[in-house]
Amino acid sequence: MIAASTARRRWRVADDPLRAIVIAGLWLLLGVFVVYPLACLVVRAFSDDGAFTLAPFVSTLRNANHLRALRNSLLLAFLVAVVGTVAGFLFAFTAERARISRSAKRLLDAVALLPLISPPFTSSIAFVFSFGPRGLITHDLLGLQNTQVYGWTSTLAAEALTYFPLAYLALRPLIASIGGDLEEAAYSLGGSRWRVFRTVTLPLTVPGLGNAFLLLFAASLADFATPLILSGNDLPVLPTEAYLQITGMFDLKSGAVLSLLLLAPAALVFLAQRHFVARRSYVTVTGKVGGQGRPDSVAPWTRVFLICICVAVMAFIVYLYALLVYASAVVAFGANGTLTLNHYRVIFTEGLPAIRDTLIIALIGMPLGGLYGVVVGYLVSRTRFAGRQAMEIVSMINYALPGTIVGIAYLIAFNDKPFVLTGTAAIIIVCYVFRYSPTGIRTTVALLQQIDRSIEEASFSLGAGSFATFRRIMLPLILPAFFAGLGVVFIRAMTAISATIFLVSINWTLITVRILENMTELSLGPAAAFSVFVIVVVLVVTSALNLALRQMTTPEMRPSTVGG
């Protein structure tokens, strides 16, 4: 029966010209905007005058500073992953097991997710305002002179604070899905709360912890913005070294080789993450989802301890963002506290081209990315055609790679014939679409796994074609994935910099690039004003998307947040 159904679907794919055209078009786009840039990057790194050579790679590996950057990148990513995973687990465990109110959970979500929708420099700027030579805490409160905010500690703390929400998002559903049956049985056998946590609850979350660790490791490994601001001279890392080789030394080949050094750990993390995700699904099933109740697994003093930790972290996050707003509204932070709107006047006059370009690129890339995500997700999930798994893997490549690699690859590939796109808005838009749409692809695949195939088969049996079935039957059911794709692409278009800093030009620039320029020119007030503007715009747009999704779907179909 299954074989017959599969054969029937294969026949329809081969017999459906429109679907065949869509698949061929997607392969063409993936070939041009995913495979071709990476091939150009590898060729540039391993060729000299048209001949294959390992000399640039060997020379890079013999460079003590470059090896130091590689070592620093790996160590920093490991430490950020450890600290962020622990913080994310504490937040997730508190939200699900500490018996806090629903409003408290919403507050926890809102504050914890704030770093994810902020420009990448937000935490770095706030750290400078707090712990710099004229910082509010170091200088004004503690009276310290000539303190240095740059180095390992600040970079580690800023990255952990920025990325721990990824661990929170990954672990909270997992902890919520662990039913109370196993824990109840352990308690009935005389186990203490600590013993039950150590022998039952914690082992069930181990794959999720591994997945969260890898998420944070990859995020830190790819982070470009935080080290560029806070690492200083003592902490070179590969993304910033590659950027400096290209923009400072005008050495595109060395930049390509340095970016390729990130490829191996990034690929290992991607494969390991897929392994842990698969294991997480298994644990959810054996975790006895659907238990009638959950025992009181947290002692009163532990509950107070967990809440205090979360409140302290949330207070620090709110403090950093309040400081950012304050710095954007005073003449000179640390020197002149007179209130002024001059920084906002600057960004809406001198910075207006960057605001206009960023919004245009984000608003064009958003629907393209959302549509691309649901179409690819639908095809790889519900149809059978040659190369289906290959299409799924290729569509995830740009998402899995650090932004530095993608940016340099696009710079090399689209600077010469036959695809000359450098300096245009198109190269930035396609970079966003193919780098950030995989979130919509994965969401579409996950949603389709919950939808019975008999719905499509009924449509086919009534004579509807594949396009009519997709448009009238499946598209309304996967609207949440479409809106999730819209939200992610828009947020990243407003906040990303690691890939696109290599692609901007005098014709098209971005707000994040202007923030970086202001930081290097020590124009901290406009940098803070730009950051506040981006946060407000992202909150307004994502709220509008959530409202639109609520109007178009039933409560059971909605995700928790658009873009979250």
C-alpha positions as CSV (number, residue, x, y, z in Angstrom):
1,M,0.0,0.0,0.0
2,I,2.8,2.4,1.0
3,A,4.8,1.3,-2.1
4,A,1.8,2.0,-4.3
5,S,1.3,5.4,-2.8
6,T,5.0,6.3,-3.2
7,A,5.0,5.1,-6.8
8,R,1.9,7.2,-7.4
9,R,3.5,10.4,-6.0
10,R,6.7,9.8,-8.1
11,W,4.5,9.5,-11.2
12,R,2.8,12.8,-10.3
13,V,6.1,14.6,-9.8
14,A,7.4,13.4,-13.2
15,D,4.0,14.2,-14.7
16,D,3.7,17.7,-13.2
17,P,5.5,20.3,-15.4
18,L,4.9,23.1,-12.9
19,R,6.5,21.2,-10.0
20,A,9.4,20.1,-12.2
21,I,10.0,23.7,-13.2
22,V,9.9,24.8,-9.6
23,I,12.4,22.1,-8.6
24,A,14.7,23.0,-11.5
25,G,14.5,26.7,-10.6
26,L,15.3,26.0,-7.0
27,W,18.3,23.9,-8.0
28,L,19.5,26.7,-10.3
29,L,19.2,29.2,-7.4
30,L,20.9,26.9,-5.0
31,G,23.7,26.3,-7.5
32,V,24.3,30.0,-8.1
33,F,23.9,31.4,-4.6
34,V,25.1,28.5,-2.4
35,V,27.4,26.1,-4.3
36,Y,29.0,28.5,-6.7
37,P,30.2,31.1,-4.0
38,L,31.7,28.3,-1.9
39,A,33.5,26.8,-4.9
40,C,34.9,30.2,-5.8
41,L,36.1,30.6,-2.2
42,V,37.9,27.2,-2.2
43,V,39.4,27.9,-5.6
44,R,40.7,31.3,-4.5
45,A,42.2,29.8,-1.3
46,F,43.9,26.9,-3.0
47,S,45.1,28.3,-6.3
48,D,47.8,30.6,-7.6
49,D,48.0,31.8,-11.2
50,G,45.4,29.1,-12.1
51,A,47.3,26.2,-10.5
52,F,46.4,24.3,-7.4
53,T,48.6,25.0,-4.4
54,L,48.6,24.5,-0.7
55,A,51.2,27.3,-0.1
56,P,48.7,30.0,1.1
57,F,47.1,27.5,3.5
58,V,50.5,26.2,4.8
59,S,51.7,29.8,5.2
60,T,48.6,30.7,7.2
61,L,49.0,27.7,9.5
62,R,52.7,28.7,10.1
63,N,51.6,32.2,11.1
64,A,51.7,32.3,14.9
65,N,49.1,35.1,15.1
66,H,46.7,33.2,12.9
67,L,47.1,30.0,14.9
68,R,46.5,32.1,18.0
69,A,43.3,33.4,16.5
70,L,42.2,29.9,15.7
71,R,42.9,28.7,19.3
72,N,41.2,31.8,20.7
73,S,38.1,31.2,18.6
74,L,37.7,27.6,19.7
75,L,38.4,28.3,23.4
76,L,36.0,31.3,23.4
77,A,33.3,29.4,21.7
78,F,33.7,26.5,24.2
79,L,33.5,28.9,27.2
80,V,30.5,30.8,25.8
81,A,28.8,27.5,25.1
82,V,29.3,26.3,28.7
83,V,28.3,29.5,30.4
84,G,25.3,30.1,28.0
85,T,24.0,26.5,28.3
86,V,24.1,26.6,32.1
87,A,22.3,30.0,32.1
88,G,19.7,28.8,29.5
89,F,19.1,25.6,31.5
90,L,18.5,27.6,34.7
91,F,16.1,29.9,33.0
92,A,14.2,27.0,31.3
93,F,14.1,25.0,34.5
94,T,12.8,27.9,36.4
95,A,10.1,28.7,33.8
96,E,8.8,25.1,33.8
97,R,9.5,23.8,37.3
98,A,9.7,26.7,39.8
99,R,5.9,27.2,39.9
100,I,6.1,30.9,38.8
101,S,3.0,32.6,37.4
102,R,2.0,32.9,33.8
103,S,2.8,36.6,33.8
104,A,6.2,35.9,35.3
105,K,6.9,33.4,32.5
106,R,5.9,36.0,29.9
107,L,8.2,38.5,31.5
108,L,11.0,35.9,31.5
109,D,10.4,35.3,27.8
110,A,10.4,39.0,26.9
111,V,13.6,39.9,28.8
112,A,15.5,36.7,27.8
113,L,14.7,37.1,24.1
114,L,15.6,40.8,24.0
115,P,19.3,40.2,23.1
116,L,18.2,38.1,20.1
117,I,16.3,40.9,18.4
118,S,18.9,43.5,19.1
119,P,21.8,44.7,16.8
120,P,24.9,42.6,17.4
121,F,26.7,45.6,18.9
122,T,24.1,46.3,21.6
123,S,25.7,44.3,24.4
124,S,29.2,45.5,23.5
125,I,28.1,49.1,23.5
126,A,26.4,48.7,26.9
127,F,29.5,46.9,28.3
128,V,31.6,49.9,27.3
129,F,29.2,52.3,28.9
130,S,29.2,50.2,32.1
131,F,32.8,49.0,32.5
132,G,34.9,51.3,30.2
133,P,37.3,54.0,31.4
134,R,34.3,56.4,31.9
135,G,31.8,53.6,32.7
136,L,28.9,54.0,35.0
137,I,29.9,51.1,37.3
138,T,33.7,51.2,37.1
139,H,34.2,55.0,37.1
140,D,31.1,56.6,38.5
141,L,30.2,54.0,41.2
142,L,33.5,52.4,42.1
143,G,35.7,55.3,41.4
144,L,38.2,53.3,39.4
145,Q,40.5,55.1,37.0
146,N,41.7,53.9,33.5
147,T,39.9,50.6,33.6
148,Q,40.0,48.5,30.5
149,V,36.8,46.8,29.2
150,Y,38.5,45.0,26.4
151,G,39.7,41.4,26.6
152,W,38.6,37.9,27.5
153,T,36.2,38.6,30.3
154,S,34.1,41.3,28.6
155,T,34.0,39.4,25.3
156,L,33.0,36.1,27.1
157,A,30.3,37.8,29.2
158,A,28.8,39.8,26.3
159,E,28.6,36.8,24.0
160,A,27.2,34.5,26.7
161,L,24.6,37.2,27.5
162,T,23.7,37.6,23.8
163,Y,23.4,33.9,23.0
164,F,22.1,32.2,26.1
165,P,18.5,32.7,24.9
166,L,19.3,30.2,22.2
167,A,19.8,27.6,24.9
168,Y,16.7,28.8,26.7
169,L,14.6,28.3,23.5
170,A,16.1,24.9,22.9
171,L,15.7,23.6,26.5
172,R,12.4,25.0,27.7
173,P,10.2,22.9,25.4
174,L,12.3,19.8,26.2
175,I,11.9,20.3,30.0
176,A,8.2,21.0,29.5
177,S,7.8,17.8,27.5
178,I,9.2,15.6,30.3
179,G,6.1,14.2,32.0
180,G,5.7,13.6,35.7
181,D,5.2,9.8,35.5
182,L,8.9,8.9,35.8
183,E,9.6,11.4,38.5
184,E,6.4,10.4,40.4
185,A,7.6,6.7,40.2
186,A,11.0,7.7,41.5
187,Y,9.5,9.6,44.4
188,S,7.2,6.7,45.3
189,L,10.4,4.6,45.6
190,G,11.8,6.9,48.2
191,G,14.0,9.1,46.1
192,S,14.8,12.6,47.3
193,R,14.3,15.7,45.1
194,W,18.0,16.0,44.4
195,R,18.4,12.2,43.6
196,V,15.4,12.3,41.3
197,F,16.7,15.4,39.5
198,R,20.2,13.8,39.2
199,T,19.1,10.3,38.1
200,V,15.8,11.0,36.2
201,T,15.2,14.6,35.1
202,L,18.8,15.6,34.2
203,P,19.6,12.5,32.1
204,L,16.4,13.2,30.0
205,T,17.7,16.6,29.2
206,V,21.3,15.6,28.3
207,P,20.7,15.5,24.5
208,G,19.0,18.9,24.7
209,L,21.9,20.2,26.7
210,G,24.2,18.9,24.0
211,N,22.2,20.5,21.3
212,A,22.1,23.8,23.2
213,F,25.9,23.6,23.7
214,L,26.5,23.2,20.0
215,L,24.1,26.0,19.1
216,L,26.0,28.4,21.3
217,F,29.4,27.0,20.2
218,A,28.5,27.7,16.6
219,A,27.0,31.1,17.3
220,S,30.1,32.2,19.2
221,L,32.4,30.7,16.6
222,A,30.7,32.8,13.9
223,D,30.3,36.0,16.0
224,F,32.0,38.9,14.4
225,A,30.5,42.0,16.0
226,T,31.3,41.4,19.7
227,P,35.0,40.5,19.3
228,L,35.5,43.4,16.9
229,I,34.4,45.8,19.7
230,L,35.5,44.1,22.9
231,S,38.3,41.7,22.2
232,G,41.0,44.4,21.8
233,N,44.6,43.5,20.8
234,D,45.0,40.6,23.2
235,L,42.2,38.4,21.8
236,P,42.4,38.0,18.1
237,V,39.8,35.6,16.6
238,L,39.4,34.2,13.1
239,P,36.3,36.2,11.9
240,T,37.9,39.6,12.9
241,E,41.3,38.5,11.5
242,A,39.8,37.6,8.2
243,Y,37.9,40.9,8.1
244,L,41.1,42.9,8.9
245,Q,43.1,40.9,6.2
246,I,40.6,42.0,3.6
247,T,39.7,45.5,4.6
248,G,43.0,46.5,6.2
249,M,45.6,44.5,4.2
250,F,43.5,44.2,1.0
251,D,44.6,40.5,1.0
252,L,41.6,38.6,-0.3
253,K,43.4,35.3,-0.5
254,S,44.5,35.3,3.1
255,G,41.0,36.3,4.2
256,A,39.6,33.4,2.2
257,V,42.1,30.9,3.8
258,L,41.4,32.3,7.3
259,S,37.6,31.9,6.8
260,L,38.1,28.3,5.6
261,L,39.8,27.5,8.9
262,L,36.4,28.0,10.4
263,L,34.8,25.6,8.0
264,A,36.0,22.4,9.7
265,P,34.7,23.1,13.3
266,A,31.5,24.6,11.8
267,A,30.9,21.5,9.8
268,L,31.5,19.2,12.8
269,V,29.2,21.3,14.9
270,F,26.5,21.1,12.3
271,L,26.7,17.3,12.0
272,A,26.8,16.8,15.8
273,Q,23.8,19.1,16.2
274,R,21.8,17.1,13.8
275,H,22.7,14.0,15.8
276,F,21.6,15.6,19.1
277,V,18.4,16.9,17.5
278,A,17.5,13.4,16.5
279,R,18.2,12.1,20.0
280,R,16.1,14.8,21.5
281,S,13.0,13.6,19.7
282,Y,13.7,10.1,21.0
283,V,14.0,11.4,24.6
284,T,10.7,13.3,24.3
285,V,8.9,10.1,23.5
286,T,10.5,8.1,26.3
287,G,9.9,11.0,28.6
288,K,6.2,10.0,28.9
289,V,4.6,13.1,27.5
290,G,1.1,13.6,28.7
291,G,1.4,12.7,32.3
292,Q,-1.6,13.7,34.4
293,G,0.4,15.8,36.7
294,R,3.9,16.9,37.7
295,P,5.2,16.3,41.2
296,D,6.6,19.1,43.3
297,S,10.2,18.6,42.2
298,V,11.6,21.9,43.5
299,A,12.2,22.5,47.2
300,P,11.1,26.0,48.5
301,W,14.7,27.2,49.0
302,T,15.7,25.9,45.6
303,R,12.8,27.8,44.1
304,V,13.9,31.0,45.7
305,F,17.5,30.4,44.6
306,L,16.5,29.8,41.0
307,I,14.2,32.8,40.9
308,C,16.9,35.0,42.4
309,I,19.4,34.0,39.7
310,C,16.9,34.7,36.9
311,V,15.9,38.0,38.4
312,A,19.5,39.0,38.7
313,V,20.3,38.2,35.1
314,M,17.1,39.8,33.9
315,A,17.8,42.9,35.9
316,F,21.3,43.1,34.4
317,I,19.8,42.8,30.9
318,V,17.2,45.5,31.6
319,Y,20.0,47.7,33.0
320,L,22.1,47.3,29.9
321,Y,19.2,48.3,27.6
322,A,18.2,51.2,29.9
323,L,21.7,52.4,29.8
324,L,21.6,52.2,26.0
325,V,18.5,54.4,25.9
326,Y,20.0,56.8,28.4
327,A,23.2,57.1,26.4
328,S,21.2,57.8,23.2
329,A,19.4,60.7,24.9
330,V,22.3,62.6,26.6
331,V,25.0,64.9,25.1
332,A,28.0,62.7,25.9
333,F,27.7,59.7,28.2
334,G,30.1,59.9,31.1
335,A,31.0,63.5,30.5
336,N,27.8,65.6,29.9
337,G,24.5,64.1,31.1
338,T,22.3,66.9,29.6
339,L,19.3,65.5,27.9
340,T,19.2,66.0,24.1
341,L,17.6,64.5,21.0
342,N,20.7,65.5,18.9
343,H,21.8,61.9,18.4
344,Y,18.4,61.0,17.0
345,R,18.5,64.1,14.8
346,V,21.9,62.8,13.5
347,I,20.6,59.3,12.6
348,F,17.5,60.7,10.9
349,T,19.6,63.1,8.8
350,E,23.1,61.9,8.2
351,G,22.1,58.3,8.9
352,L,18.9,58.4,6.9
353,P,20.4,56.7,3.8
354,A,21.4,53.7,6.0
355,I,17.9,53.5,7.5
356,R,16.3,53.8,4.1
357,D,18.5,51.1,2.6
358,T,18.2,48.7,5.5
359,L,14.4,49.0,5.5
360,I,14.2,48.5,1.7
361,I,16.4,45.5,1.8
362,A,14.6,44.0,4.8
363,L,11.1,44.5,3.3
364,I,12.2,43.0,-0.1
365,G,14.0,40.1,1.5
366,M,11.3,39.3,4.0
367,P,8.6,38.0,1.6
368,L,11.2,36.3,-0.7
369,G,12.7,34.5,2.3
370,G,9.4,33.5,3.7
371,L,8.1,32.1,0.3
372,Y,11.4,30.3,-0.4
373,G,11.3,28.7,3.0
374,V,7.8,27.2,2.7
375,V,8.3,26.1,-0.9
376,V,11.6,24.3,-0.1
377,G,10.2,22.9,3.1
378,Y,7.1,21.6,1.3
379,L,9.0,20.0,-1.5
380,V,11.6,18.2,0.7
381,S,9.0,17.1,3.2
382,R,6.0,16.0,1.0
383,T,7.3,15.1,-2.4
384,R,9.6,12.5,-3.8
385,F,12.1,13.4,-6.5
386,A,15.7,12.7,-7.4
387,G,18.0,14.8,-5.2
388,R,15.5,15.6,-2.5
389,Q,17.8,15.0,0.4
390,A,20.6,16.7,-1.4
391,M,18.4,19.8,-1.8
392,E,17.6,19.8,1.9
393,I,21.3,19.6,2.8
394,V,22.4,22.2,0.3
395,S,19.7,24.6,1.4
396,M,21.1,24.4,4.9
397,I,24.7,25.1,4.1
398,N,24.7,28.9,4.2
399,Y,22.8,28.8,7.5
400,A,25.3,26.4,9.1
401,L,28.4,28.3,8.0
402,P,29.8,31.3,9.9
403,G,28.7,34.6,8.3
404,T,32.3,35.5,7.6
405,I,32.7,32.5,5.2
406,V,29.5,33.3,3.4
407,G,30.3,37.0,3.1
408,I,33.8,36.5,1.7
409,A,32.5,33.8,-0.6
410,Y,29.9,36.1,-2.0
411,L,32.5,38.9,-2.3
412,I,34.8,36.6,-4.4
413,A,32.0,35.0,-6.5
414,F,30.0,38.0,-7.5
415,N,32.8,40.5,-8.1
416,D,33.6,39.2,-11.6
417,K,31.8,37.8,-14.6
418,P,29.4,36.0,-15.2
419,F,27.6,37.2,-12.1
420,V,28.6,40.8,-11.3
421,L,26.5,41.8,-8.3
422,T,29.0,43.6,-6.0
423,G,27.7,47.0,-5.0
424,T,24.1,46.3,-5.6
425,A,21.2,45.6,-3.2
426,A,20.6,42.3,-4.9
427,I,23.7,40.7,-3.5
428,I,22.7,41.6,0.1
429,I,19.1,40.4,-0.4
430,V,20.0,37.0,-1.8
431,C,22.6,36.7,1.0
432,Y,19.8,37.2,3.5
433,V,17.4,34.9,1.7
434,F,19.7,31.9,1.4
435,R,21.4,32.4,4.8
436,Y,18.4,32.9,7.0
437,S,15.4,31.2,5.3
438,P,16.5,27.7,6.5
439,T,14.7,28.6,9.7
440,G,11.4,28.8,7.7
441,I,12.4,25.5,5.9
442,R,12.8,23.6,9.2
443,T,9.6,25.1,10.7
444,T,7.7,24.1,7.6
445,V,9.1,20.5,7.7
446,A,8.2,20.3,11.4
447,L,4.6,21.6,10.8
448,L,4.1,19.2,7.9
449,Q,5.1,16.2,10.1
450,Q,2.0,17.0,12.1
451,I,-0.4,17.1,9.1
452,D,-1.9,13.9,7.8
453,R,-1.0,13.1,4.2
454,S,-4.6,12.0,3.6
455,I,-5.6,15.7,3.3
456,E,-3.4,16.1,0.2
457,E,-4.4,12.7,-1.2
458,A,-8.0,13.7,-0.9
459,S,-7.3,16.9,-2.8
460,F,-5.5,14.9,-5.5
461,S,-8.3,12.3,-5.7
462,L,-10.7,15.2,-6.4
463,G,-8.7,16.2,-9.4
464,A,-6.7,19.2,-8.0
465,G,-3.2,19.7,-9.3
466,S,-0.1,20.1,-7.2
467,F,-0.2,23.9,-7.4
468,A,-3.9,24.1,-6.5
469,T,-3.4,21.6,-3.6
470,F,-0.4,23.6,-2.3
471,R,-2.1,27.0,-2.6
472,R,-5.6,26.0,-1.3
473,I,-4.9,23.2,1.2
474,M,-1.3,23.2,2.4
475,L,-0.4,26.9,2.4
476,P,-3.1,27.8,4.9
477,L,-1.9,25.0,7.2
478,I,1.7,26.1,7.1
479,L,1.1,29.8,7.5
480,P,2.9,29.8,10.9
481,A,6.0,28.6,9.2
482,F,5.7,31.3,6.5
483,F,5.3,34.0,9.2
484,A,8.2,32.5,11.2
485,G,10.3,32.8,8.0
486,L,9.2,36.4,7.5
487,G,10.1,37.3,11.1
488,V,13.5,35.7,11.1
489,V,14.6,37.2,7.7
490,F,13.4,40.7,8.8
491,I,15.1,40.5,12.2
492,R,18.3,39.3,10.7
493,A,18.2,41.9,7.9
494,M,17.9,44.6,10.5
495,T,20.6,43.2,12.8
496,A,23.1,41.1,10.8
497,I,26.6,42.2,10.0
498,S,29.0,39.3,9.9
499,A,28.3,38.4,6.3
500,T,27.0,41.6,4.9
501,I,29.8,43.8,6.1
502,F,31.8,42.4,3.1
503,L,28.9,43.2,0.7
504,V,27.9,46.8,1.5
505,S,29.0,49.7,-0.7
506,I,28.6,53.4,-1.1
507,N,25.4,52.8,-3.0
508,W,23.8,50.5,-0.4
509,T,24.8,50.5,3.2
510,L,23.2,49.2,6.5
511,I,22.4,50.5,9.9
512,T,24.7,47.9,11.6
513,V,27.6,49.1,9.5
514,R,26.9,52.7,10.5
515,I,26.8,51.5,14.1
516,L,30.2,49.9,13.7
517,E,31.6,53.1,12.0
518,N,30.2,55.2,14.9
519,M,31.9,52.9,17.4
520,T,35.3,53.1,15.7
521,E,34.9,56.9,15.6
522,L,33.9,56.9,19.3
523,S,30.6,58.5,18.3
524,L,28.8,56.4,21.0
525,G,25.6,58.5,21.2
526,P,24.6,58.0,17.5
527,A,25.6,54.3,17.8
528,A,23.2,54.0,20.8
529,A,20.4,55.9,19.0
530,F,20.8,53.6,16.0
531,S,20.5,50.5,18.2
532,V,17.4,51.8,20.0
533,F,15.8,52.6,16.6
534,V,16.5,49.1,15.3
535,I,15.0,47.5,18.5
536,V,11.9,49.6,18.2
537,V,11.4,48.8,14.5
538,V,11.9,45.0,15.1
539,L,9.5,45.0,17.9
540,V,6.8,46.9,15.9
541,V,7.2,44.7,12.8
542,T,7.3,41.4,14.7
543,S,4.2,42.5,16.7
544,A,2.4,43.3,13.5
545,L,3.3,39.9,12.1
546,N,2.1,38.2,15.2
547,L,-1.2,40.1,15.1
548,A,-1.6,39.2,11.4
549,L,-0.9,35.6,12.2
550,R,-3.5,35.6,15.0
551,Q,-6.1,37.0,12.6
552,M,-5.4,34.3,10.0
553,T,-5.0,31.2,12.1
554,T,-6.6,29.3,14.9
555,P,-4.8,29.3,18.3
556,E,-3.7,25.6,17.8
557,M,-1.8,26.6,14.7
558,R,0.2,29.5,16.1
559,P,3.8,29.4,17.2
560,S,4.8,31.2,20.4
561,T,6.3,34.2,18.6
562,V,6.9,35.1,15.0
563,G,10.6,34.8,14.4
564,G,11.2,33.3,17.7
